[in-house]
């Protein structure tokens, strides 16, 4: 470790791998960028971002994809280790599942979810093979594993046999400077005009992936329409189909089955700067996922004063608490009833908004950074501590721990 010249206190130098997370705009990418910014404000931590310097372009051909894949594997296993050695860091944090197995320093890895273990049929075969091969090895190599939720911690322990003391549940935060109840009507109108939206509408944000269970949301919306409810509402799906995570075709099929072609809007990718206004324009956010590592859109929506409905599966109850409505993910009639209650129930909407604002206020990236830094300190302290000598073993001299 180095010393702070002003205070003389020890400062941990942490390599922060942005190679994979830096390419992702949502989910893992939001986590990596937001937590890195918060760690830069955390006393006693010096975050050193590292990234693959010149990723191959290769074009869209099969040969180009293979070239990119091989270069990424080389960087992850060899280039990252070389960079960590050059930067003389105390540890490396991989915020997106994968990392080098040959690091010269301790490794901390964030495993956001194990959806590929629970729902392998939802993933492309090549990507599934890659993560099944690498993630277990990285988890074994890591001195500490961070998960987004207590549910995620239990899954890491279950699937990988990782001891509880090496797995740390650290909840994500929300950027309250961006996500809040807006009074700027002109800004909201500009976003509505940009996407051709008209109120009122129900919102879903996230990848159009199978585990998001969006066809069940379409069915619930269709049931309400057939019952004469939500006559003016539209269902807005903000997100795209991610490579390796198919799901859009099933959504389109559900839309056609329920005759909702004019009532369901596919927005595609929504730039980050427009997302807060989009939440504020919506009447309700619904997240009926089969499985989530956390559920960041729920927090963002609650911070914007929007009622939320989520499935009662995986980590989502940890995020929602008593602030929203929880339903079984495969029960479309129950989901339809919850949507109707959130939109029309006497006092229900106001109560959900109030509870959501209070709950979202307790989730900050500053808190996430503090808890993450605590994990770093535990790892470094364990590495620095002399190993216990077994009873009856011959005592040998130990080299002193050197601060960098």
Residue pairs with C-beta under 8 A, 6 or more apart in sequence:
1 10
1 11
1 12
1 13
1 90
1 380
1 403
1 404
2 10
2 11
2 13
2 46
2 403
2 404
3 9
3 10
3 11
3 403
4 10
4 11
4 44
9 43
9 44
10 44
10 403
11 44
11 45
11 46
12 44
12 45
12 46
12 90
12 91
12 373
12 376
12 377
12 380
13 46
13 48
13 87
13 88
13 89
13 90
13 404
14 39
14 45
14 46
14 47
14 48
14 89
14 90
14 91
14 92
14 93
14 376
15 48
15 50
15 83
15 84
15 87
15 89
15 91
15 92
15 93
15 105
16 32
16 36
16 39
16 47
16 48
16 49
16 50
16 92
16 93
16 95
17 50
17 51
17 80
17 92
17 93
17 94
17 95
17 96
17 99
18 32
18 36
18 49
18 50
18 51
18 95
19 50
19 51
19 52
19 72
19 75
19 76
19 80
20 28
20 76
20 96
20 97
20 98
21 28
21 29
21 31
21 32
21 33
21 95
21 96
22 29
22 32
22 33
22 51
23 29
24 32
24 96
25 269
25 272
26 206
26 207
26 239
27 112
27 206
27 207
27 296
28 95
28 96
28 97
28 112
30 296
31 95
31 110
31 112
31 148
31 172
31 296
32 95
32 96
34 172
34 173
34 175
34 365
34 368
35 95
35 173
35 365
35 368
35 369
35 372
36 47
36 49
36 95
37 365
38 173
38 365
38 366
38 368
38 369
39 45
39 47
39 369
39 372
39 373
40 47
41 366
41 369
42 369
42 370
42 373
44 373
44 377
45 369
45 373
45 376
48 87
48 89
50 80
50 83
50 84
50 87
50 92
52 71
52 72
52 75
52 79
55 68
55 71
55 72
55 75
56 64
56 67
56 68
56 71
57 64
57 68
58 64
58 65
58 66
58 67
58 68
76 98
76 99
76 100
77 100
77 101
77 102
78 100
78 102
80 92
80 99
80 100
80 103
81 100
81 102
81 103
81 104
84 92
84 100
84 103
84 104
84 105
85 104
88 404
89 105
89 404
90 105
90 106
90 376
90 380
90 404
91 105
91 106
91 107
91 108
91 143
91 376
91 379
91 380
92 99
92 100
92 103
92 105
92 106
92 107
92 108
93 107
93 108
93 109
93 110
93 372
93 376
94 107
94 108
94 109
94 110
94 138
95 110
96 110
96 112
97 109
97 110
97 111
97 112
97 131
97 134
97 135
97 138
98 131
98 134
98 135
98 138
99 107
99 109
99 138
99 141
99 142
100 107
101 137
101 138
101 141
103 141
106 143
106 379
106 380
106 383
107 138
107 141
107 142
107 143
108 142
108 143
108 144
108 145
108 146
108 375
108 376
108 379
109 138
109 139
109 142
109 144
109 145
109 146
110 145
110 146
110 147
110 148
111 135
111 139
111 145
111 146
111 147
111 152
111 156
112 147
112 148
112 152
112 293
112 294
113 148
113 152
113 155
113 291
113 292
113 293
113 294
113 314
113 315
114 152
114 155
114 156
114 159
115 122
115 123
115 211
115 291
115 293
116 123
116 128
116 131
116 132
116 135
117 155
117 159
118 155
118 291
119 210
119 211
119 290
119 291
120 128
121 210
122 209
122 210
122 211
122 245
122 246
122 247
123 244
123 245
124 243
124 244
124 245
124 246
126 244
127 243
127 244
136 160
139 145
139 156
139 160
139 162
140 160
142 166
143 166
143 379
143 382
143 383
144 166
144 167
144 168
144 375
144 378
144 379
145 156
145 162
145 166
145 167
145 168
146 167
146 168
146 169
146 170
146 372
146 375
147 153
147 155
147 156
147 167
147 168
147 169
147 170
147 293
148 169
148 170
148 171
148 172
148 293
148 294
148 315
149 169
149 171
149 293
149 294
149 314
149 315
149 318
149 319
150 169
150 315
150 318
151 314
151 315
151 318
152 169
152 293
152 294
152 315
153 164
153 167
153 168
153 169
156 162
156 167
157 163
157 164
157 167
168 371
168 375
170 368
170 371
170 372
170 375
171 294
171 318
171 319
171 363
171 367
171 368
172 294
172 296
172 299
172 363
172 365
172 368
173 299
173 363
173 364
173 365
173 366
173 367
173 368
174 296
174 299
174 300
174 303
174 360
174 363
174 364
174 365
175 365
176 303
176 360
176 361
176 364
178 276
179 275
179 276
179 279
179 299
179 300
179 303
179 304
179 360
180 276
180 303
180 304
180 305
181 280
181 304
181 305
181 357
182 188
182 276
182 277
182 280
182 304
187 277
188 277
188 280
188 281
190 277
191 197
191 274
191 277
191 278
191 281
192 198
192 199
192 277
192 281
194 274
195 265
195 267
195 270
195 274
195 278
197 236
197 265
197 281
198 234
199 281
199 283
200 232
200 233
200 234
200 283
201 233
201 234
201 235
201 236
201 265
201 281
201 282
201 283
202 221
202 230
202 233
202 234
202 235
202 236
202 282
202 283
202 284
202 285
202 286
202 339
203 236
203 238
203 278
203 279
203 282
203 284
203 285
203 286
203 301
203 306
204 212
204 214
204 217
204 235
204 236
204 237
204 238
204 239
204 285
204 286
204 287
205 238
205 239
205 270
205 275
205 278
205 285
205 297
206 212
206 238
206 239
206 287
206 289
206 297
207 239
207 240
207 241
207 242
207 245
207 247
208 214
208 237
208 239
208 240
208 241
208 242
208 247
208 248
208 251
209 241
209 242
209 245
209 246
209 247
210 245
210 246
210 247
210 250
211 247
211 289
211 290
211 291
211 292
212 247
212 287
212 288
212 289
212 290
213 288
213 289
213 290
213 311
213 329
213 330
214 237
214 247
214 250
214 251
214 254
214 288
215 250
215 251
215 253
215 254
216 288
216 329
216 330
216 332
216 335
217 235
217 286
217 288
217 335
218 235
218 251
218 254
218 255
218 258
218 260
218 264
219 254
219 258
219 332
219 336
220 288
220 332
220 333
220 335
220 336
220 339
221 230
221 233
221 235
221 258
221 260
221 263
221 264
221 336
221 339
222 254
222 257
222 258
222 259
222 260
223 332
223 333
223 336
224 230
224 336
224 339
224 340
225 231
225 258
225 260
225 263
226 258
227 336
229 340
229 344
230 339
230 340
230 343
233 263
233 283
233 343
234 263
234 264
234 265
235 260
235 263
235 264
235 265
236 264
236 265
236 267
236 282
237 251
237 264
237 265
237 266
237 267
238 267
238 268
238 270
238 275
238 278
239 267
239 268
239 269
239 270
240 268
240 269
241 247
241 248
255 261
255 264
270 278
275 300
276 300
276 304
279 285
279 300
279 301
279 304
279 306
280 304
280 305
280 306
282 301
282 306
283 306
283 307
283 343
284 306
284 307
284 308
284 309
284 339
284 342
284 343
285 297
285 298
285 301
285 306
285 307
285 308
285 309
286 308
286 309
286 310
286 335
286 339
287 295
287 297
287 298
287 308
287 309
287 310
287 311
287 316
288 309
288 310
288 311
288 327
288 329
288 335
289 295
289 310
289 311
289 313
289 314
289 316
289 329
290 311
290 313
290 314
290 329
290 330
291 313
291 314
292 313
292 314
292 315
292 316
293 314
293 315
294 315
294 319
295 310
295 315
295 316
295 319
295 320
298 308
298 310
298 316
298 319
298 320
298 324
299 319
299 360
299 363
300 360
301 308
301 356
302 308
302 323
302 324
302 356
302 357
302 359
302 360
303 356
303 357
303 360
303 361
305 353
305 356
305 357
306 353
306 356
307 324
307 325
307 342
307 349
307 352
307 353
307 356
308 320
308 323
308 324
308 325
308 352
308 356
309 324
309 325
309 326
309 327
309 335
309 338
309 339
309 342
310 316
310 317
310 319
310 320
310 324
310 325
310 326
310 327
311 326
311 327
311 328
311 329
312 326
312 327
312 328
312 329
313 328
313 329
316 326
317 326
320 326
320 359
321 355
321 359
322 355
322 359
323 352
323 355
323 356
323 358
323 359
323 360
324 352
324 355
324 356
325 338
325 341
325 342
325 352
327 334
327 335
327 338
328 334
341 348
342 348
342 349
342 352
343 349
383 401
384 401
386 398
387 398
389 395
